[in-house]
Amino acid sequence: MQTVPFTQSHPIFSQLAAEAKVANLSRSEYIEYERSEKAYRDYHNALKYQNLLGKEEGLKKGLQRGKLEERFKIASNMKRANMALEDIAKLTGLSKEEVLIL
């Protein structure tokens, strides 16, 4: 029968072993360990923040695009209803050139 090291028998033992290693560090090693942990956390928090900003920017661009597409759709419907070009541009906020393309 093969025995399993106690650190692999349950996840809590692995965590306990890691904490015991830290507890046995010298003062200078502990300071270096804390500096390293802080750098690691700062790096990952910066990545999470950048990811969040990217999602917000993407959402904002998507909403802007959706609004523009809706304005083009409304302008197209107005054009089919034979509304005046100037009125369509005025009501939708599109330029006359944009309305002509439709």
Secondary structure, 3 states (H helix, E strand, C coil): CCCCCHHHHCHHHHHHHHHHHHHCCCHHHHHHHHHHHHHHHHHHHHHHHHHHHHHHHHHHHHHHHHHHHHHHHHHHHHHHCCCCHHHHHHHHCCCHHHHHHC
